[in-house]
Amino acid sequence: MKTSSIGSRRSAVVVLFAFVAFLSFGQTVDFTVLATSDVHNNYLNYDYFSDMPTETYGLVKLAAAVTAERQTKGNVVLFDNGDNFQGNPFGEYLSKNPPKKGQTSPIMKLMNAMNYDAMTLGNHEFNFGLGYLASVLAGAQFPVVNANVVKAKAKNETPYFTPYTILTRTFKDRDGKAQTIKIGVTGVVPPQITAWDGLSLTGKVETRDMYESVAKYVPEMKKKGADIVVVLAHTGIVDFARKGGEENTGYYMTQIPGVDVVITGHAHMKFPSAAFAKISGVNLEKGTINGVAVVMPGSFADNLGSIELTVEKKGSAWTRVDSKSRLIPAFDSAKKQSLLAADASLALLLIKEHEGSLAYIRAPIGGGDTGGKANGELLSPLTSFFALVRDDYSVQIINEAQTWYAPQALKNTPYAKLPVLSAAAPFKAGGRQGPKYYTNVPAGILAVKNIADLYVYSNTVAMVKLTGAEVKEWLEMSAGQFLQIDPAKTEEQILINDKFPTYNYDVIDGVSYEIDVTKPNRYNEDGTLKDGNAERIRNLSYKGAPIDPKQEFVVATNNYRAYGGGNFPGVKPAKIIFASPDESRQVILKYIEAKKKIDPKPDGNWKLSPIGAAGPVVFFTSPAGVDALPSGIKSLGTVETGYGKYQLEK
């Protein structure tokens, strides 16, 4: 009897353990994290720069993919990773017509209707000031999180925004049973916002290191019951050694204990993609970095990021056991066909603002009339197709406007008698934005939309005081736009460094110079010194004579650059002598009004030094450039990416 009793008890224990094991290890949930990033006001499938509909992007197109994912999978959460509220004339129009107290911004009407679960802020959210930002966020029916912006001079590091949230979601497991999972969500923005938008942020907010901020709050979220932690990291992916305070730390977010998912952005790139294949710890097939699920969904609402997570309940806790990241594109660029249809019901939510934006962008500069007497007429087409390889008026007109503005702004100041130079970059010059991303303004009466086509950012004018030597270093940094060419090679060599953002290719007017691309770069793409002996800038002169390294100049630029954007040597807030409240686009508009007729002929103040390469030197730009080829350049046709291929003639 005893033996039988003991055997029975043992059997019962075995059954009990099996039951517990079933409860502990038999519960598996699959759910999907969807993400948008760097939408930049591209809510509708409409290009406000060309004033035409587009099938290549638009949040109302991605909404169709969101709906499909919810219908087929059920267990779905949707996040936005920032840089949503600024970026095109639609956003400009909204900023000039902010929601009144008690009203909901059209941006939030759309995002609420799409049922976002949470969002974070990007650097461009701060461009229009904290007041406008608050007026937009007031209408959000979902949490908005940020962990590394704090109130200025406040005790105890008081967060300016909600640093994190914990979402409680009920998902069905693989057996169809309801399971409760808690998702901790935090977000960060590049700490450089206090420099880039210093005029409106100084004395109001401060920023902290992104990595340290996330590392601070993850344990707190875990303590409050978060099963899974998602980081909305408005930052790019690089694996340079982390020193603290970096602009791009997405890679290092994956090394923070307890982090399960990282949504990245800011760099306008796509992950997973071959661009990141050589980074340590990257698994492109799974879409992970250091074993953590990661996605970066492009820009302008051209891709929806998707991470399929599998979690299992072990004991009382849910644990991530598998993941798969992918991108859901709005458009197939190879086949040139739309992959998603715009959600018409969502588009209707913005119809009033869309029509207002069209009226805004179509208005002629300075008023005028249909008889061609408006205060701004372009005498021939203005494009940026070849702005990276030769002096180009699409950049020069910005410099002319800043040079025209500077003496007025500096009048009756100690700097009024200093010589004025001006720095500007080709903002729309292809690169990561694709073969259609170029300035292309037809001849005729200029409208407001044409200014936005020339200058896409909501910058303000700023001025720094530099020496001739510092001007040269600025240009040496810009010269990183080019790869080094070996004149002895007979095989084809590519000229343009596609890792170097075109908005960092500053041309400085008021001086003349050459760039010798047969020499190595002096600086890396991130502004760090690469070779202290390297010099690409040749024959730098001012008023026909070699520039005096000690002579002082005023350099007119924008607030992004003056406050340290791009990490240009010697260009920092301490050098600023004038930070204007005037927008760069408004200054260009006023300059055109004053000049009345614009003849887009560059003055040729810079050029590439003769290369003399034995083989072909090629670059890629818009295929439309073939219709207006400058001398010294020949077309080699169009390549699979949609870019035109061109060769510098010897």
C-alpha positions as CSV (number, residue, x, y, z in Angstrom):
1,M,0.0,0.0,0.0
2,K,2.8,2.4,0.9
3,T,4.5,1.7,-2.4
4,S,1.3,2.3,-4.3
5,S,0.6,5.5,-2.3
6,I,4.1,6.8,-3.0
7,G,3.7,5.9,-6.7
8,S,0.4,7.7,-6.8
9,R,1.9,10.8,-5.2
10,R,4.8,10.7,-7.6
11,S,2.4,10.5,-10.6
12,A,0.5,13.4,-9.2
13,V,3.7,15.4,-8.8
14,V,4.7,14.6,-12.4
15,V,1.3,15.7,-13.7
16,L,1.6,18.9,-11.6
17,F,5.0,19.7,-13.0
18,A,3.8,19.0,-16.5
19,F,0.8,21.3,-16.0
20,V,3.1,24.0,-14.6
21,A,5.5,23.5,-17.5
22,F,2.6,23.8,-19.9
23,L,1.5,27.1,-18.2
24,S,5.0,28.4,-18.1
25,F,6.4,27.4,-21.5
26,G,3.4,26.7,-23.6
27,Q,2.3,30.3,-24.1
28,T,3.7,31.9,-27.3
29,V,2.6,35.2,-28.7
30,D,3.4,36.6,-32.1
31,F,2.9,40.4,-32.5
32,T,4.1,43.0,-35.0
33,V,5.7,46.4,-34.4
34,L,5.0,48.8,-37.2
35,A,6.9,52.1,-37.5
36,T,7.1,55.3,-39.5
37,S,10.0,57.7,-39.3
38,D,11.1,61.0,-40.9
39,V,7.7,61.5,-42.6
40,H,8.5,65.2,-42.9
41,N,4.9,66.3,-43.5
42,N,4.5,63.9,-46.5
43,Y,1.0,62.9,-45.3
44,L,-0.6,63.0,-48.7
45,N,0.7,61.4,-51.9
46,Y,1.5,64.9,-53.2
47,D,4.8,66.6,-54.1
48,Y,4.4,70.2,-53.0
49,F,7.8,71.1,-54.6
50,S,6.8,70.1,-58.1
51,D,3.1,70.8,-57.4
52,M,2.1,67.3,-58.6
53,P,0.6,64.1,-57.2
54,T,3.1,61.3,-56.6
55,E,2.8,57.6,-56.1
56,T,6.2,57.2,-54.5
57,Y,5.4,58.2,-51.0
58,G,2.7,59.5,-48.6
59,L,1.5,58.5,-45.1
60,V,-2.0,57.9,-46.5
61,K,-0.4,55.2,-48.7
62,L,1.4,53.6,-45.8
63,A,-1.9,53.6,-43.9
64,A,-3.1,51.0,-46.4
65,A,-0.3,48.7,-45.3
66,V,-1.1,49.3,-41.6
67,T,-4.7,48.3,-42.2
68,A,-3.7,45.2,-44.0
69,E,-1.3,44.2,-41.2
70,R,-4.0,44.7,-38.6
71,Q,-6.5,42.7,-40.6
72,T,-4.2,39.7,-41.3
73,K,-2.2,39.6,-38.1
74,G,-4.4,41.2,-35.4
75,N,-1.6,41.7,-32.9
76,V,-0.1,45.0,-34.0
77,V,1.2,48.2,-32.5
78,L,2.1,51.3,-34.5
79,F,4.8,53.9,-33.6
80,D,6.2,57.1,-35.1
81,N,9.9,57.8,-34.7
82,G,9.9,61.6,-35.2
83,D,10.7,64.3,-37.8
84,N,7.0,64.3,-38.6
85,F,5.9,67.9,-38.2
86,Q,8.4,69.7,-40.6
87,G,9.8,69.2,-44.0
88,N,7.8,70.5,-46.9
89,P,5.5,73.4,-47.8
90,F,2.5,71.6,-46.3
91,G,4.2,71.7,-43.0
92,E,5.2,75.3,-43.5
93,Y,1.6,76.2,-44.2
94,L,0.5,74.5,-41.0
95,S,3.1,76.3,-38.9
96,K,1.9,79.6,-40.2
97,N,-1.7,78.6,-39.3
98,P,-1.3,76.8,-36.0
99,P,-4.2,75.2,-34.2
100,K,-6.0,77.5,-31.8
101,K,-6.5,76.5,-28.1
102,G,-8.8,73.6,-28.0
103,Q,-8.4,72.7,-31.6
104,T,-6.7,69.6,-32.9
105,S,-3.9,70.0,-35.4
106,P,-4.6,68.3,-38.8
107,I,-1.4,66.3,-38.2
108,M,-3.0,64.7,-35.1
109,K,-6.3,64.3,-36.7
110,L,-4.5,62.0,-39.2
111,M,-2.3,60.2,-36.7
112,N,-5.3,59.7,-34.3
113,A,-7.3,58.2,-37.1
114,M,-4.5,55.8,-37.9
115,N,-4.5,54.7,-34.2
116,Y,-0.8,55.3,-33.4
117,D,0.1,53.7,-30.1
118,A,3.0,56.2,-29.3
119,M,5.5,58.5,-30.9
120,T,8.7,60.2,-30.1
121,L,10.2,63.5,-31.3
122,G,12.8,64.2,-34.0
123,N,15.2,67.1,-34.2
124,H,12.9,68.9,-36.8
125,E,10.0,68.8,-34.4
126,F,11.8,71.8,-32.7
127,N,12.3,73.9,-35.8
128,F,9.1,76.0,-35.3
129,G,9.7,76.5,-31.6
130,L,8.3,74.9,-28.4
131,G,5.0,76.8,-28.7
132,Y,4.0,75.4,-32.0
133,L,5.3,71.9,-30.9
134,A,3.0,72.1,-27.8
135,S,0.0,73.1,-29.9
136,V,0.4,70.1,-32.2
137,L,1.1,67.6,-29.4
138,A,-2.0,68.8,-27.4
139,G,-4.2,66.9,-29.8
140,A,-2.4,63.6,-29.6
141,Q,-4.6,60.7,-28.4
142,F,-1.6,58.6,-27.7
143,P,1.6,59.0,-25.6
144,V,4.5,61.1,-26.8
145,V,7.7,60.1,-25.2
146,N,11.2,61.6,-24.9
147,A,13.9,60.7,-22.4
148,N,16.8,63.0,-23.1
149,V,15.2,66.5,-23.2
150,V,15.1,68.2,-19.7
151,K,14.0,71.5,-18.4
152,A,16.8,74.1,-18.5
153,K,18.4,74.8,-15.1
154,A,15.9,72.6,-13.3
155,K,16.8,70.6,-10.2
156,N,16.7,66.8,-10.4
157,E,16.9,66.6,-14.2
158,T,13.2,67.3,-14.7
159,P,12.1,65.8,-18.0
160,Y,10.5,68.3,-20.4
161,F,8.4,65.5,-21.9
162,T,7.1,62.2,-20.6
163,P,10.2,60.0,-20.6
164,Y,8.5,56.7,-21.2
165,T,5.1,55.0,-21.2
166,I,4.0,51.4,-20.5
167,L,1.4,50.2,-22.9
168,T,-0.9,47.3,-21.8
169,R,-2.0,45.3,-24.8
170,T,-4.1,42.2,-25.1
171,F,-2.9,39.9,-27.8
172,K,-4.0,36.4,-28.8
173,D,-1.5,33.6,-28.4
174,R,-0.9,30.8,-30.9
175,D,-3.8,28.8,-29.2
176,G,-6.2,31.8,-29.7
177,K,-6.2,32.7,-26.0
178,A,-6.0,36.3,-24.8
179,Q,-2.7,37.3,-23.2
180,T,-1.7,40.6,-21.6
181,I,1.7,42.0,-22.5
182,K,3.1,45.2,-21.2
183,I,5.3,47.2,-23.7
184,G,7.6,49.8,-22.3
185,V,8.3,52.6,-24.8
186,T,10.9,55.4,-24.6
187,G,12.4,57.7,-27.1
188,V,15.4,60.0,-27.7
189,V,16.5,62.8,-30.0
190,P,20.0,64.0,-31.0
191,P,21.2,66.2,-28.2
192,Q,22.4,68.7,-30.9
193,I,18.9,70.2,-31.1
194,T,19.9,72.8,-28.5
195,A,22.6,73.9,-30.9
196,W,20.7,73.5,-34.2
197,D,17.7,75.4,-32.8
198,G,19.5,77.4,-30.2
199,L,17.7,80.6,-30.9
200,S,14.3,79.1,-29.7
201,L,15.6,76.5,-27.2
202,T,18.4,78.2,-25.2
203,G,17.3,78.8,-21.6
204,K,14.3,76.6,-22.0
205,V,15.5,73.1,-22.5
206,E,18.7,71.1,-22.2
207,T,19.6,67.7,-23.7
208,R,21.4,64.7,-22.4
209,D,23.3,61.8,-24.0
210,M,20.9,59.4,-25.8
211,Y,22.5,56.2,-24.7
212,E,22.8,57.2,-21.0
213,S,19.1,58.4,-21.0
214,V,17.8,55.1,-22.3
215,A,20.0,53.1,-20.0
216,K,18.6,55.2,-17.1
217,Y,15.0,54.4,-17.9
218,V,15.0,50.8,-19.0
219,P,15.4,49.4,-15.5
220,E,12.6,51.7,-14.3
221,M,10.3,50.4,-17.0
222,K,11.2,46.8,-16.2
223,K,10.5,47.5,-12.5
224,K,7.1,48.8,-13.4
225,G,6.2,45.6,-15.3
226,A,7.4,46.1,-18.8
227,D,7.7,42.7,-20.6
228,I,9.2,44.1,-23.8
229,V,11.1,47.4,-24.2
230,V,10.9,49.4,-27.4
231,V,13.3,52.4,-28.0
232,L,12.1,55.0,-30.5
233,A,15.5,56.3,-31.3
234,H,15.5,59.2,-33.7
235,T,19.2,58.6,-34.6
236,G,21.2,56.9,-37.2
237,I,23.2,53.7,-37.2
238,V,27.0,54.0,-37.1
239,D,29.5,51.9,-35.1
240,F,32.1,54.5,-34.4
241,A,33.5,54.4,-30.9
242,R,31.0,55.9,-28.5
243,K,32.4,58.8,-26.5
244,G,29.1,60.4,-25.4
245,G,26.9,63.1,-26.9
246,E,26.9,61.6,-30.4
247,E,24.3,62.5,-33.0
248,N,24.0,58.9,-34.3
249,T,23.8,56.2,-31.6
250,G,21.2,53.7,-32.9
251,Y,23.9,51.0,-33.0
252,Y,24.7,51.4,-29.3
253,M,21.0,51.3,-28.3
254,T,21.1,47.6,-29.1
255,Q,23.8,47.1,-26.4
256,I,21.7,48.4,-23.6
257,P,20.6,45.5,-21.4
258,G,16.8,44.9,-21.5
259,V,16.2,46.6,-24.9
260,D,14.2,44.3,-27.3
261,V,13.3,46.6,-30.2
262,V,15.0,49.7,-31.6
263,I,13.3,51.9,-34.2
264,T,16.0,54.1,-35.8
265,G,15.8,57.0,-38.2
266,H,17.2,60.6,-38.7
267,A,19.7,59.4,-41.4
268,H,16.9,58.8,-43.9
269,M,18.3,55.3,-44.7
270,K,16.8,51.9,-44.7
271,F,17.4,49.0,-42.4
272,P,17.7,46.1,-43.1
273,S,19.6,46.9,-46.3
274,A,23.0,46.1,-47.8
275,A,24.2,49.6,-46.8
276,F,24.8,48.2,-43.3
277,A,26.2,44.8,-44.2
278,K,29.8,45.5,-43.0
279,I,28.8,46.8,-39.5
280,S,29.7,44.4,-36.7
281,G,26.8,42.5,-35.2
282,V,24.4,43.0,-38.1
283,N,22.2,40.2,-39.3
284,L,20.5,41.4,-42.4
285,E,18.4,38.3,-42.9
286,K,16.8,38.7,-39.4
287,G,17.1,42.5,-39.3
288,T,19.0,42.5,-36.0
289,I,22.0,44.3,-34.6
290,N,23.7,42.5,-31.7
291,G,20.7,40.2,-31.6
292,V,18.2,43.1,-31.0
293,A,15.4,43.7,-33.5
294,V,16.0,46.9,-35.5
295,V,14.3,48.7,-38.4
296,M,14.9,52.1,-40.1
297,P,11.9,52.9,-42.4
298,G,13.5,55.3,-44.9
299,S,12.0,58.8,-45.2
300,F,9.1,60.9,-46.5
301,A,6.7,58.0,-45.8
302,D,8.2,55.9,-48.5
303,N,8.5,52.7,-46.4
304,L,6.7,51.2,-43.4
305,G,9.0,49.4,-40.9
306,S,7.8,46.1,-39.7
307,I,9.2,43.9,-36.9
308,E,7.6,40.5,-36.2
309,L,8.3,39.5,-32.6
310,T,7.8,36.2,-31.0
311,V,7.6,36.2,-27.2
312,E,7.2,33.3,-24.8
313,K,6.1,33.3,-21.2
314,K,8.7,31.8,-19.0
315,G,7.5,31.7,-15.4
316,S,5.7,35.0,-14.9
317,A,7.6,36.9,-17.5
318,W,7.4,37.3,-21.3
319,T,10.7,37.0,-23.1
320,R,11.6,37.8,-26.7
321,V,12.7,34.6,-28.4
322,D,12.7,35.5,-32.1
323,S,12.2,38.5,-34.5
324,K,12.2,39.3,-38.1
325,S,12.5,42.9,-39.5
326,R,11.5,44.0,-43.0
327,L,10.4,47.1,-44.9
328,I,7.1,47.5,-46.7
329,P,7.6,50.0,-49.5
330,A,5.0,52.3,-51.0
331,F,6.5,52.1,-54.5
332,D,8.6,49.7,-56.6
333,S,11.3,51.8,-58.0
334,A,12.6,49.0,-60.3
335,K,9.3,48.3,-61.9
336,K,8.2,51.9,-61.4
337,Q,4.8,51.0,-60.0
338,S,2.8,51.9,-56.9
339,L,2.5,49.1,-54.4
340,L,0.0,50.7,-52.1
341,A,-3.2,52.7,-52.8
342,A,-3.8,55.9,-50.8
343,D,-6.5,55.7,-48.1
344,A,-9.0,58.2,-49.5
345,S,-10.9,58.5,-46.3
346,L,-7.8,59.6,-44.4
347,A,-6.8,62.0,-47.2
348,L,-10.2,63.7,-46.8
349,L,-9.2,64.7,-43.2
350,L,-6.6,67.0,-44.7
351,I,-8.4,68.3,-47.7
352,K,-8.9,71.8,-46.3
353,E,-5.2,72.2,-45.4
354,H,-4.1,70.7,-48.7
355,E,-6.1,73.3,-50.6
356,G,-4.7,76.0,-48.4
357,S,-1.1,74.7,-49.0
358,L,-1.7,74.8,-52.8
359,A,-2.9,78.4,-52.7
360,Y,0.1,79.2,-50.5
361,I,2.7,77.6,-52.8
362,R,1.2,78.9,-56.0
363,A,1.1,82.5,-55.0
364,P,3.6,84.6,-57.0
365,I,6.4,86.2,-55.1
366,G,5.6,89.8,-54.2
367,G,2.0,89.5,-55.5
368,G,2.2,90.8,-59.1
369,D,-0.3,89.9,-61.7
370,T,-0.8,87.5,-64.6
371,G,0.8,90.1,-66.9
372,G,4.3,89.0,-65.8
373,K,4.9,92.0,-63.4
374,A,5.4,90.0,-60.3
375,N,8.5,90.8,-58.3
376,G,10.4,87.8,-59.3
377,E,11.0,86.5,-62.8
378,L,13.4,83.7,-63.7
379,L,14.9,84.3,-67.1
380,S,15.9,80.7,-67.8
381,P,15.5,77.3,-66.0
382,L,17.2,76.8,-62.7
383,T,18.3,73.2,-61.8
384,S,20.6,71.5,-59.3
385,F,21.5,68.6,-61.6
386,F,25.2,69.4,-61.7
387,A,25.6,71.4,-58.5
388,L,28.1,68.9,-57.0
389,V,30.6,69.0,-59.9
390,R,30.6,72.7,-60.9
391,D,29.6,76.1,-59.7
392,D,25.8,76.2,-59.8
393,Y,23.3,79.0,-59.5
394,S,20.9,76.9,-57.4
395,V,23.4,77.3,-54.6
396,Q,24.7,80.8,-55.7
397,I,21.3,82.4,-55.4
398,I,21.2,81.4,-51.7
399,N,24.6,82.9,-51.2
400,E,23.7,86.1,-53.0
401,A,20.6,86.4,-50.8
402,Q,22.6,85.9,-47.6
403,T,25.3,88.3,-48.8
404,W,22.7,90.9,-49.6
405,Y,21.0,90.5,-46.2
406,A,24.2,90.5,-44.1
407,P,25.1,94.2,-44.3
408,Q,21.6,95.2,-43.4
409,A,21.6,93.0,-40.4
410,L,25.1,94.0,-39.2
411,K,24.6,97.8,-39.7
412,N,25.6,99.7,-36.6
413,T,27.4,96.7,-35.1
414,P,31.1,96.3,-34.5
415,Y,31.2,93.9,-37.4
416,A,29.7,96.2,-40.0
417,K,33.0,96.9,-41.8
418,L,34.2,93.2,-42.0
419,P,34.1,91.6,-45.5
420,V,31.2,89.3,-45.9
421,L,31.3,85.8,-47.4
422,S,28.4,83.4,-47.6
423,A,28.1,79.6,-47.4
424,A,25.4,77.4,-48.8
425,A,24.9,73.8,-50.0
426,P,22.9,72.1,-52.7
427,F,20.0,70.8,-50.5
428,K,18.3,68.9,-53.3
429,A,21.0,67.0,-55.1
430,G,19.8,63.4,-55.2
431,G,21.9,61.3,-52.8
432,R,19.9,59.2,-50.4
433,Q,16.6,60.8,-51.6
434,G,16.8,59.4,-55.1
435,P,17.0,60.5,-58.7
436,K,14.0,62.8,-58.5
437,Y,15.3,64.8,-55.6
438,Y,16.7,67.9,-57.5
439,T,15.8,71.5,-57.8
440,N,14.1,72.1,-61.1
441,V,12.5,75.5,-61.5
442,P,11.2,76.5,-65.0
443,A,11.7,79.9,-66.4
444,G,9.0,82.4,-65.7
445,I,7.2,84.1,-62.8
446,L,8.5,82.7,-59.5
447,A,6.0,81.4,-56.9
448,V,6.5,80.7,-53.2
449,K,6.8,76.9,-54.0
450,N,9.9,77.7,-56.0
451,I,11.6,79.1,-52.9
452,A,10.8,75.9,-51.1
453,D,12.3,73.9,-54.0
454,L,15.5,75.9,-53.7
455,Y,15.7,75.7,-49.9
456,V,13.9,72.8,-48.3
457,Y,14.7,73.4,-44.6
458,S,13.1,75.8,-42.1
459,N,16.5,77.3,-41.2
460,T,17.2,80.9,-40.1
461,V,20.2,83.0,-41.1
462,A,23.2,83.1,-38.8
463,M,26.6,84.7,-39.1
464,V,29.9,83.7,-37.7
465,K,33.2,85.5,-37.5
466,L,36.2,83.5,-38.9
467,T,39.7,84.0,-40.1
468,G,41.0,83.2,-43.6
469,A,42.6,80.1,-42.2
470,E,39.3,78.9,-40.7
471,V,37.5,79.6,-44.0
472,K,40.0,77.2,-45.7
473,E,39.3,74.5,-43.1
474,W,35.6,74.9,-43.8
475,L,36.2,74.3,-47.4
476,E,38.5,71.3,-46.7
477,M,35.6,69.7,-44.8
478,S,33.2,70.4,-47.8
479,A,35.7,68.8,-50.2
480,G,34.9,65.4,-48.5
481,Q,32.0,65.3,-51.0
482,F,34.5,63.8,-53.5
483,L,36.2,60.4,-53.5
484,Q,40.0,60.5,-54.3
485,I,40.8,60.0,-57.9
486,D,44.0,58.3,-59.0
487,P,45.0,59.9,-62.3
488,A,47.1,56.8,-63.3
489,K,44.2,54.4,-63.3
490,T,42.7,53.4,-66.6
491,E,39.6,51.8,-65.2
492,E,36.4,53.8,-64.3
493,Q,36.4,55.8,-61.1
494,I,33.4,57.3,-59.3
495,L,33.8,60.9,-58.3
496,I,31.0,61.6,-55.7
497,N,31.2,60.1,-52.2
498,D,27.6,59.0,-51.6
499,K,28.3,58.7,-47.8
500,F,28.8,62.5,-47.6
501,P,25.4,64.3,-47.3
502,T,24.9,66.9,-50.0
503,Y,23.6,69.4,-47.5
504,N,27.1,69.4,-46.0
505,Y,28.7,70.3,-49.3
506,D,29.1,74.0,-48.6
507,V,30.1,76.4,-51.4
508,I,31.5,79.6,-50.1
509,D,31.0,82.7,-52.2
510,G,33.1,85.8,-51.9
511,V,36.3,83.9,-52.4
512,S,37.5,81.8,-55.3
513,Y,39.2,78.4,-55.1
514,E,39.8,75.0,-56.7
515,I,39.3,71.5,-55.3
516,D,42.0,68.9,-56.2
517,V,40.2,65.5,-56.0
518,T,43.5,63.7,-56.7
519,K,44.5,64.5,-53.1
520,P,43.2,62.6,-50.0
521,N,40.5,64.1,-47.7
522,R,41.6,66.1,-44.8
523,Y,38.4,65.3,-42.8
524,N,36.1,62.3,-42.4
525,E,32.4,62.6,-43.2
526,D,31.7,63.2,-39.5
527,G,34.1,66.2,-39.3
528,T,36.9,64.4,-37.5
529,L,40.4,65.0,-38.8
530,K,41.6,62.2,-41.1
531,D,44.9,63.4,-42.5
532,G,46.4,66.6,-41.1
533,N,48.8,66.9,-44.0
534,A,46.1,66.5,-46.7
535,E,45.0,69.6,-48.6
536,R,42.5,69.7,-51.4
537,I,41.7,73.4,-51.5
538,R,44.0,75.2,-54.0
539,N,44.4,78.8,-55.1
540,L,42.1,80.2,-52.4
541,S,41.9,83.9,-53.0
542,Y,40.0,86.9,-51.9
543,K,39.6,89.9,-54.3
544,G,42.1,88.3,-56.6
545,A,44.9,87.8,-54.1
546,P,45.8,84.8,-51.9
547,I,43.6,84.9,-48.8
548,D,45.3,86.2,-45.7
549,P,45.0,83.4,-43.0
550,K,44.7,86.0,-40.3
551,Q,42.2,88.3,-42.0
552,E,38.7,88.3,-40.3
553,F,35.5,87.6,-42.3
554,V,31.8,87.4,-41.6
555,V,30.4,84.2,-43.1
556,A,26.7,84.2,-43.5
557,T,25.2,80.7,-43.2
558,N,22.2,79.0,-41.5
559,N,21.5,78.2,-37.9
560,Y,22.1,74.5,-38.4
561,R,25.7,75.0,-39.6
562,A,26.5,77.9,-37.2
563,Y,25.5,76.0,-34.2
564,G,27.6,73.0,-35.1
565,G,25.5,71.0,-37.5
566,G,27.8,68.7,-39.6
567,N,30.7,69.2,-37.1
568,F,32.6,71.6,-39.4
569,P,36.0,72.5,-38.1
570,G,36.0,75.9,-36.3
571,V,32.3,76.5,-36.9
572,K,30.7,76.5,-33.5
573,P,28.3,78.6,-31.3
574,A,31.1,80.6,-29.8
575,K,31.8,82.0,-33.3
576,I,28.3,83.3,-33.8
577,I,28.1,87.1,-34.0
578,F,24.5,87.3,-35.3
579,A,21.6,84.9,-35.0
580,S,18.7,86.2,-37.0
581,P,15.0,85.4,-36.4
582,D,14.5,85.7,-40.2
583,E,14.0,82.4,-42.0
584,S,16.4,81.6,-44.8
585,R,13.6,81.2,-47.3
586,Q,12.1,84.5,-46.4
587,V,15.5,86.2,-47.0
588,I,15.7,84.5,-50.4
589,L,12.2,85.6,-51.2
590,K,12.9,89.3,-50.2
591,Y,16.2,89.2,-52.3
592,I,14.3,88.0,-55.4
593,E,11.6,90.7,-54.8
594,A,14.4,93.3,-54.7
595,K,16.3,92.0,-57.7
596,K,13.1,91.4,-59.7
597,K,14.7,89.5,-62.6
598,I,16.9,86.5,-61.9
599,D,19.4,85.4,-64.6
600,P,20.7,82.1,-63.3
601,K,24.3,82.3,-64.4
602,P,26.9,81.3,-61.9
603,D,30.0,83.4,-61.4
604,G,32.4,80.4,-61.5
605,N,34.1,81.2,-58.2
606,W,35.0,77.5,-57.7
607,K,35.9,74.6,-59.8
608,L,37.5,71.2,-59.8
609,S,41.2,71.3,-60.6
610,P,42.1,69.5,-63.8
611,I,42.2,65.7,-63.0
612,G,44.0,64.4,-66.1
613,A,42.8,60.8,-65.3
614,A,43.9,58.1,-67.7
615,G,40.5,56.4,-67.4
616,P,36.9,57.7,-67.1
617,V,35.7,59.7,-64.1
618,V,32.0,59.3,-63.6
619,F,29.2,60.5,-61.4
620,F,25.4,60.0,-61.1
621,T,22.7,62.7,-61.1
622,S,19.2,63.2,-62.5
623,P,18.6,61.6,-65.9
624,A,16.9,64.9,-66.8
625,G,20.3,66.6,-66.9
626,V,20.8,65.1,-70.4
627,D,18.6,67.8,-71.7
628,A,20.9,70.6,-70.6
629,L,24.4,69.2,-70.5
630,P,27.1,71.7,-69.5
631,S,30.3,71.7,-71.5
632,G,32.9,69.2,-70.3
633,I,30.3,66.6,-69.3
634,K,28.8,63.8,-71.4
635,S,25.9,61.4,-70.7
636,L,26.4,57.7,-70.4
637,G,22.7,56.8,-70.2
638,T,20.5,55.8,-67.3
639,V,21.3,53.0,-64.8
640,E,19.0,50.6,-62.9
641,T,18.7,52.9,-59.9
642,G,17.0,55.5,-62.1
643,Y,20.0,57.8,-62.0
644,G,21.7,59.2,-65.0
645,K,25.3,58.3,-65.4
646,Y,27.7,61.0,-66.6
647,Q,31.4,61.4,-67.4
648,L,33.7,64.3,-66.9
649,E,35.5,64.9,-70.2
650,K,39.2,65.4,-70.1
